[in-house]
Amino acid sequence: MAKVEAKLDVHLEGLGSDHPASQAAMDELLSDLKSVTELEAEEREANSDGSKGVMVELVVSLGAPGSIAGLARIMQLWLGRDMRRSLTVSVRNAGKETVVAIEGDHISADAVVNALRSAVELKD
C-alpha cells in the first residue's frame, strides 16, 4: 500500500501563521498528536515560496490501524479548546491530494472520520 499522509495547516482566526499564538497552537497540536501511539506525527520543512524564513508543515502518517480515528479525536479535542481555531487537512495518497477543511469547536468525530476515510480511501 502506498504511504498515506495528512498535512495539517493550523489556522487561528485573525492571526498569521507566524504569530506566536499560532505557533503555540501548532506546537500544542503536535504534542497532542505525538501522544497517540497509532500516529506518527512530525514537523517538516516545506518548500519556500520565495518569502523569508522557513515554512514548517505538520505531517501525520495514516497507515496504522486506528490512525484515522486517533487523528479525528485529537483534531476534535484541539479544535474544542479555542473557537478561533480551524484546520485544513490535505491528504496525500498515491500522488493524489484531497483537501478537507475542518472548523468549529463542536465538531462530530464521526463526521471527521468519514471525511478522512473518504479522502484516503482506506479501511481503518
C-alpha beads as a LAMMPS data file, in Angstrom:
LAMMPS data file: protein, C-alpha beads

124 atoms
123 bonds

1 atom types
1 bond types

-500.0 500.0 xlo xhi
-500.0 500.0 ylo yhi
-500.0 500.0 zlo zhi

Masses

1 110.0

Atoms # bond

1 1 1 0.000 0.000 0.000
2 1 1 1.248 3.499 -0.824
3 1 1 2.191 5.777 2.024
4 1 1 -0.757 7.905 3.073
5 1 1 -0.059 11.221 4.797
6 1 1 -2.149 14.082 6.088
7 1 1 -0.672 17.593 6.159
8 1 1 -2.335 19.763 8.801
9 1 1 -2.457 23.526 8.316
10 1 1 -3.261 25.308 11.564
11 1 1 -5.334 28.495 11.447
12 1 1 -6.133 30.920 14.242
13 1 1 -8.771 33.445 13.191
14 1 1 -7.323 36.913 12.668
15 1 1 -3.690 35.837 13.087
16 1 1 -0.985 34.852 10.626
17 1 1 0.831 31.538 10.802
18 1 1 3.967 33.333 12.029
19 1 1 2.192 34.867 15.057
20 1 1 3.377 33.441 18.429
21 1 1 -0.164 32.341 19.330
22 1 1 -0.464 30.427 16.040
23 1 1 2.932 28.834 16.615
24 1 1 1.905 27.843 20.153
25 1 1 -1.321 26.290 18.813
26 1 1 0.669 24.298 16.257
27 1 1 3.117 23.121 18.934
28 1 1 0.198 22.055 21.133
29 1 1 -1.372 20.093 18.264
30 1 1 1.936 18.352 17.501
31 1 1 2.323 17.407 21.162
32 1 1 -1.236 16.039 21.237
33 1 1 -0.636 14.021 18.063
34 1 1 2.591 12.536 19.401
35 1 1 0.728 11.334 22.498
36 1 1 -1.301 8.878 20.372
37 1 1 0.517 5.581 19.803
38 1 1 -1.162 4.891 16.437
39 1 1 0.007 8.198 14.949
40 1 1 3.365 9.165 13.504
41 1 1 3.475 12.970 13.524
42 1 1 6.359 15.231 12.595
43 1 1 7.267 18.731 11.523
44 1 1 8.895 19.024 8.102
45 1 1 10.475 21.945 6.347
46 1 1 8.361 22.916 3.363
47 1 1 9.460 24.466 0.107
48 1 1 9.670 28.214 0.368
49 1 1 7.507 30.364 -1.880
50 1 1 10.249 32.945 -2.151
51 1 1 9.480 34.614 1.173
52 1 1 11.962 34.932 4.009
53 1 1 12.198 32.236 6.629
54 1 1 11.499 28.532 6.621
55 1 1 7.981 27.171 6.360
56 1 1 7.149 24.155 8.513
57 1 1 4.476 21.563 7.755
58 1 1 2.812 19.320 10.299
59 1 1 2.517 15.838 8.742
60 1 1 0.800 12.702 10.078
61 1 1 1.150 9.203 8.580
62 1 1 -2.174 7.368 8.279
63 1 1 -1.157 3.768 7.654
64 1 1 -1.540 2.146 11.064
65 1 1 -4.824 0.610 12.235
66 1 1 -6.701 3.166 14.302
67 1 1 -4.754 6.111 12.914
68 1 1 -7.740 7.821 11.284
69 1 1 -9.874 7.536 14.416
70 1 1 -6.946 8.737 16.549
71 1 1 -6.315 11.728 14.300
72 1 1 -10.012 12.630 14.255
73 1 1 -10.220 12.507 18.068
74 1 1 -7.135 14.699 18.528
75 1 1 -8.427 17.222 15.983
76 1 1 -11.803 17.314 17.738
77 1 1 -10.204 17.924 21.143
78 1 1 -7.717 20.502 19.806
79 1 1 -10.404 22.483 17.965
80 1 1 -12.655 22.448 21.032
81 1 1 -10.098 24.327 23.135
82 1 1 -10.411 27.616 21.221
83 1 1 -13.280 28.733 18.976
84 1 1 -10.844 30.704 16.777
85 1 1 -9.065 27.528 15.647
86 1 1 -9.549 25.725 12.355
87 1 1 -7.616 23.171 10.325
88 1 1 -7.097 22.435 6.681
89 1 1 -6.163 18.797 6.143
90 1 1 -4.508 17.810 2.856
91 1 1 -4.427 14.038 2.422
92 1 1 -1.808 12.648 0.028
93 1 1 -2.443 9.137 -1.250
94 1 1 -0.655 7.630 -4.279
95 1 1 0.114 11.061 -5.724
96 1 1 -3.467 12.290 -5.325
97 1 1 -4.261 15.106 -2.860
98 1 1 -7.646 15.715 -1.246
99 1 1 -8.270 18.768 0.935
100 1 1 -10.680 18.781 3.898
101 1 1 -11.397 21.993 5.857
102 1 1 -12.418 21.478 9.498
103 1 1 -13.776 24.337 11.583
104 1 1 -15.704 24.733 14.781
105 1 1 -15.476 23.775 18.407
106 1 1 -18.340 21.236 18.439
107 1 1 -17.393 19.012 15.517
108 1 1 -18.514 15.417 15.238
109 1 1 -15.682 12.897 15.458
110 1 1 -17.704 10.570 13.221
111 1 1 -18.006 13.261 10.541
112 1 1 -14.249 13.848 10.646
113 1 1 -13.515 10.101 10.481
114 1 1 -15.843 9.743 7.482
115 1 1 -14.262 12.708 5.693
116 1 1 -10.741 11.380 6.298
117 1 1 -11.673 7.842 5.239
118 1 1 -13.173 9.189 2.030
119 1 1 -10.029 11.217 1.387
120 1 1 -7.636 8.317 1.915
121 1 1 -9.909 5.531 0.642
122 1 1 -8.503 3.419 3.457
123 1 1 -10.328 0.925 5.654
124 1 1 -9.243 1.769 9.213

Bonds

1 1 1 2
2 1 2 3
3 1 3 4
4 1 4 5
5 1 5 6
6 1 6 7
7 1 7 8
8 1 8 9
9 1 9 10
10 1 10 11
11 1 11 12
12 1 12 13
13 1 13 14
14 1 14 15
15 1 15 16
16 1 16 17
17 1 17 18
18 1 18 19
19 1 19 20
20 1 20 21
21 1 21 22
22 1 22 23
23 1 23 24
24 1 24 25
25 1 25 26
26 1 26 27
27 1 27 28
28 1 28 29
29 1 29 30
30 1 30 31
31 1 31 32
32 1 32 33
33 1 33 34
34 1 34 35
35 1 35 36
36 1 36 37
37 1 37 38
38 1 38 39
39 1 39 40
40 1 40 41
41 1 41 42
42 1 42 43
43 1 43 44
44 1 44 45
45 1 45 46
46 1 46 47
47 1 47 48
48 1 48 49
49 1 49 50
50 1 50 51
51 1 51 52
52 1 52 53
53 1 53 54
54 1 54 55
55 1 55 56
56 1 56 57
57 1 57 58
58 1 58 59
59 1 59 60
60 1 60 61
61 1 61 62
62 1 62 63
63 1 63 64
64 1 64 65
65 1 65 66
66 1 66 67
67 1 67 68
68 1 68 69
69 1 69 70
70 1 70 71
71 1 71 72
72 1 72 73
73 1 73 74
74 1 74 75
75 1 75 76
76 1 76 77
77 1 77 78
78 1 78 79
79 1 79 80
80 1 80 81
81 1 81 82
82 1 82 83
83 1 83 84
84 1 84 85
85 1 85 86
86 1 86 87
87 1 87 88
88 1 88 89
89 1 89 90
90 1 90 91
91 1 91 92
92 1 92 93
93 1 93 94
94 1 94 95
95 1 95 96
96 1 96 97
97 1 97 98
98 1 98 99
99 1 99 100
100 1 100 101
101 1 101 102
102 1 102 103
103 1 103 104
104 1 104 105
105 1 105 106
106 1 106 107
107 1 107 108
108 1 108 109
109 1 109 110
110 1 110 111
111 1 111 112
112 1 112 113
113 1 113 114
114 1 114 115
115 1 115 116
116 1 116 117
117 1 117 118
118 1 118 119
119 1 119 120
120 1 120 121
121 1 121 122
122 1 122 123
123 1 123 124
